[in-house]
Each structure stands twice: as C-alpha cells, then as structure tokens.
Amino acid sequence: MALGRAALLLRGVRPGRLRALILDGMYFTDRGIEELEKRRGEEEVTFEWLAEQLRTFVDLNPDFEVPVERLATWLARLDDEDDE
C-alpha cells in the first residue's frame, strides 16, 4: 500500500531532506546516495575503479551480490536504449 505525501509528512519524512517510498511496509530512502554526492561529488572516477569497488563490496557483503550485479549491468547498458 503506497502512502501519499501527507501521510509521509505525518510519519516525519521531511520534503527536501530525503525521498521515501513505502514498499511492503519498509522505508527506502536515498540518504546514502545523498551522502555519496555530498562527500565525493566533485571527484572523478573511472569505471575500472568503480568495478573494483563493487567487487570489494560484494566480497565483504555477499548478500548484496544480486543487486550490485543488477546495478552494474544497468550502468553498462545505459547507452543501449539510444541505439534502438
């Protein structure tokens, strides 16, 4: 069951601070993405470096292998939509 903006505000979710969706009774936010952008947003990295960091993360957190693989595949295929 999805809640509207008013219900999210009543639950203490402030607009502009984080976005939230309620799926199966759980909150999903982008706080980690916001922190990454704030702390490292000015840096430039290669996809080679990113791939190595993702491998290390999966080695340390094997439960996240599938979502990380999905993210990597999605990033690898971003331009495919333009080619069709």
Buried (B, 14 or more C-beta within 10 A) or exposed (E): EEBEEEEBEEEEBEEEEEBBEBEEEEEEEEEEEBEEEEEEEEEEEEEEEEEEEBEEEBEEEEEEEEEBEEEBEEEEEEEEEEEE
